[in-house]
């Protein structure tokens, strides 16, 4: 009987998509650095927070998304665990629910700030994929929710946890917001591989709404403009060398963006692999700038 079948460990691992865990883990680490708080005696908090951001909250979001996207994936990517049958019955849903509860349990060890942030991230994860909200039905809202959760919320949580649950200072919040805005473009890159299935299933991703070429240009602009603002802010805050480093990383991205725009659909994955690491490297450079000037210390 189907309900008695169990998924293999490899199918569960594939459902949780470890490759997607890096952005929120990295953003949490950026918040830790930006806080300016010494790591002495706080390693347990940092490790717990990084694990919560990646293998727990992010993994939960992937399981939730795959369950509610199983019909779209049957068109776009039938080899995935659920549409391929390697995740039998309703196991995808059961794992999503179980990992939500485990994530909340782990988050409770990070104090009120860490727990509240994790709950918000989990709410966004379910709202992104699950009806009746299903934010991903519209690329503007869905990508914004992912950018906020993966980058800004993770950054702010890392800084707040290190500061003992105190709200980070405005410079740290501002940088977290800018990199969240840039992540909207990163999320758009992920939509190019699913355009046909999205059209058939009524998912209004940006490539579906705008056309692939216009969506590609928008993704590039939405990643580049926040970084330009970051450069200007770092200069204004008295960190010219950090600003120069972020500018150099942006220049490399612009070269890759030009290559990407020549074949948006065919090169989206390539740009994600080489351009996005440059984007997140700039995040860490910015975090170290705040640490150097204690601009990210809690208010």
C-alpha positions in Angstrom: 0.0 0.0 0.0 1.2 3.5 -0.8 0.9 4.9 2.7 3.2 2.2 4.0 6.0 3.1 1.5 8.8 5.3 2.8 11.1 7.6 0.9 14.8 6.8 0.8 17.3 9.0 2.6 18.6 10.3 -0.8 15.1 11.3 -1.8 14.6 13.2 1.5 18.0 14.9 1.1 17.0 15.9 -2.5 13.7 17.3 -1.2 15.5 19.5 1.3 17.9 20.8 -1.4 21.1 21.4 0.6 22.5 23.6 -2.2 19.8 26.2 -1.3 20.9 26.5 2.3 23.9 28.7 1.7 22.3 32.1 1.2 20.4 32.3 4.5 23.3 30.7 6.4 25.7 33.3 4.8 23.3 36.2 5.6 23.1 35.1 9.2 26.9 35.0 9.4 26.9 38.5 7.8 24.7 39.7 10.6 27.0 38.1 13.2 30.0 40.0 11.7 28.1 43.3 11.3 27.0 43.2 15.0 30.6 43.9 16.1 30.1 41.6 19.1 33.1 39.4 19.9 32.5 35.7 19.3 34.0 34.7 22.7 31.6 32.3 24.4 29.0 32.8 21.7 30.0 30.0 19.3 27.1 27.9 20.4 24.6 30.6 19.5 26.3 31.2 16.1 26.4 27.5 15.2 22.8 27.1 16.3 21.7 30.1 14.3 23.5 29.0 11.1 22.0 25.6 11.3 18.5 27.0 11.9 18.9 29.3 8.9 20.0 26.6 6.5 19.3 22.9 7.3 16.1 23.7 9.2 14.1 26.8 8.1 15.4 26.9 4.5 15.1 23.1 4.2 11.5 23.4 5.4 10.7 26.0 2.8 12.0 23.7 0.1 9.9 20.8 1.3 6.8 23.0 1.5 7.5 24.4 -2.0 8.0 21.0 -3.6 4.8 19.6 -2.1 2.6 22.5 -3.3 4.4 22.7 -6.6 4.2 19.0 -7.4 1.8 19.5 -10.3 4.0 22.2 -11.8 7.1 20.1 -11.3 5.5 17.2 -13.1 5.7 19.5 -16.2 9.0 21.3 -15.6 11.1 18.9 -13.6 9.4 15.4 -13.4 12.6 13.9 -12.0 12.1 15.6 -8.6 11.4 13.4 -5.7 7.6 14.0 -5.5 6.5 13.9 -9.1 8.9 11.0 -9.8 7.3 8.9 -7.1 10.5 8.6 -5.1 8.7 10.5 -2.3 5.5 8.4 -2.1 2.1 9.4 -1.0 1.9 12.5 1.3 5.4 12.1 2.7 6.4 15.4 1.2 3.7 17.2 3.2 4.5 15.2 6.4 8.2 16.1 6.2 7.3 19.8 5.7 5.1 19.8 8.8 7.6 17.9 10.9 10.6 20.0 9.9 8.5 23.2 10.7 8.0 21.9 14.2 11.6 20.9 14.6 12.8 24.3 13.4 10.6 26.0 16.0 12.0 23.8 18.7 15.6 24.7 17.7 14.7 28.4 17.4 13.5 28.4 21.0 17.2 28.0 22.1 18.0 31.4 20.5 15.9 33.5 22.8 12.8 35.6 22.0 14.4 37.4 19.0 15.7 34.2 17.3 12.4 32.4 17.9 10.2 35.2 16.6 12.4 35.6 13.5 12.3 31.8 12.8 8.5 31.8 13.2 8.2 34.7 10.7 10.5 32.9 8.3 8.4 29.8 8.5 5.2 31.7 8.0 6.7 33.3 4.9 7.8 29.8 3.7 4.3 28.5 4.0 2.7 31.6 2.6 5.0 31.6 -0.4 3.9 28.1 -1.6 0.6 27.1 0.2 -2.9 28.2 -0.8 -4.8 30.3 -0.2 -2.0 32.9 0.1 0.5 31.3 -2.3 2.7 34.4 -2.8 4.6 32.7 -5.6 1.5 33.0 -7.8 2.8 36.5 -8.4 6.5 37.0 -8.9 6.6 40.5 -7.4 5.3 39.3 -4.0 6.8 35.8 -4.0 10.4 37.0 -4.8 10.1 39.8 -2.3 9.1 37.3 0.4 12.1 35.1 -0.4 14.5 37.9 -0.6 13.4 39.2 2.8 13.5 35.8 4.5 16.8 34.5 2.9 18.8 37.7 3.2 17.4 40.5 5.3 15.7 38.6 8.0 18.6 36.2 8.4 21.1 39.1 8.6 19.0 41.0 11.2 18.5 37.8 13.3 22.3 37.1 13.3 23.0 40.7 14.5 20.2 40.7 17.1 21.1 37.3 18.5 24.7 38.4 19.0 23.6 41.6 20.7 21.5 39.7 23.2 18.1 40.3 21.5 18.5 44.0 20.8 17.5 45.5 17.5 20.5 46.2 15.3 21.5 49.8 14.6 20.1 51.6 11.5 23.2 51.0 9.3 22.9 47.3 9.7 19.2 47.4 9.1 19.7 49.5 6.0 22.3 47.1 4.5 20.1 44.1 5.3 17.2 45.8 3.5 19.3 46.7 0.4 20.6 43.1 0.0 17.1 41.8 0.5 16.0 44.1 -2.4 18.9 42.7 -4.5 17.9 39.2 -3.7 14.6 39.8 -5.5 16.6 39.7 -8.7 18.4 36.5 -7.6 15.0 34.8 -7.1 13.9 35.9 -10.6 16.9 34.0 -12.0 15.4 30.8 -10.6 12.2 31.4 -12.5 13.6 31.1 -16.0 13.8 27.3 -15.9 10.1 26.9 -15.2 8.5 29.4 -17.6 6.5 26.8 -19.6 5.1 25.0 -16.6 4.3 28.3 -14.9 2.3 29.5 -17.9 0.3 26.3 -18.0 -0.4 26.3 -14.3 -1.2 30.0 -14.0 1.9 31.0 -11.9 2.6 34.6 -12.8 6.4 34.7 -12.4 8.2 37.7 -13.7 9.4 36.0 -16.8 5.8 35.0 -17.5 4.5 38.5 -16.8 7.2 40.6 -18.4 8.7 38.2 -21.0 12.1 36.5 -20.5 14.2 39.3 -21.9 12.6 42.1 -19.9 12.6 40.0 -16.7 16.3 39.3 -17.3 17.0 43.0 -17.5 14.9 43.7 -14.4 16.8 41.0 -12.5 20.1 42.6 -13.3 19.0 46.1 -12.4 17.4 44.9 -9.1 20.7 43.3 -8.2 23.0 46.1 -9.3 21.2 49.2 -8.0 21.2 48.2 -4.3 24.9 47.5 -4.5 25.6 51.0 -6.0 23.7 52.4 -3.0 25.8 50.2 -0.6 29.0 51.6 -2.2 27.8 55.2 -1.7 26.8 54.4 1.9 30.1 52.9 2.7 31.9 55.9 1.4 29.7 58.2 3.4 30.4 56.1 6.5 34.1 56.4 6.1 34.9 53.0 4.7 36.4 53.7 1.2 38.4 50.5 0.9 35.4 48.4 1.7 33.4 50.5 -0.8 36.1 49.9 -3.5 35.9 46.1 -2.8 32.1 46.0 -3.2 32.5 48.2 -6.4 35.0 45.7 -7.8 32.7 42.8 -7.1 29.9 44.7 -8.8 32.0 45.4 -11.9 32.7 41.7 -12.3 28.9 41.1 -12.0 28.2 43.6 -14.7 30.5 41.7 -17.1 28.6 38.5 -16.3 25.3 40.3 -16.6 26.1 41.4 -20.1 26.9 37.8 -21.1 23.7 36.6 -19.4 21.4 39.1 -21.2 22.6 37.7 -24.6 20.8 34.5 -23.8 18.6 34.9 -20.7 17.0 31.5 -20.7 20.0 29.6 -21.6 22.5 31.4 -19.3 20.4 32.0 -16.1 21.8 29.0 -14.3 25.3 30.0 -15.4 24.9 33.5 -14.0 23.5 32.1 -10.8 26.6 30.0 -10.4 29.1 32.7 -11.0 27.4 36.1 -10.4 25.5 35.4 -7.2 28.6 34.4 -5.3 30.1 37.8 -6.1 26.9 39.5 -4.9 27.0 37.6 -1.5 30.7 38.3 -1.2 29.9 42.0 -1.2 27.5 41.3 1.6 30.3 40.0 3.8 32.6 42.9 2.8 29.8 45.3 3.9 29.4 43.5 7.2 33.1 43.8 7.9 32.9 47.5 7.2 30.2 47.8 9.9 32.3 45.8 12.2 35.3 48.0 11.6 33.3 51.1 12.4 31.0 49.4 14.9 28.2 50.7 12.7 26.2 47.5 13.1 26.2 47.5 16.9 22.9 47.4 18.5 21.2 50.6 19.2 
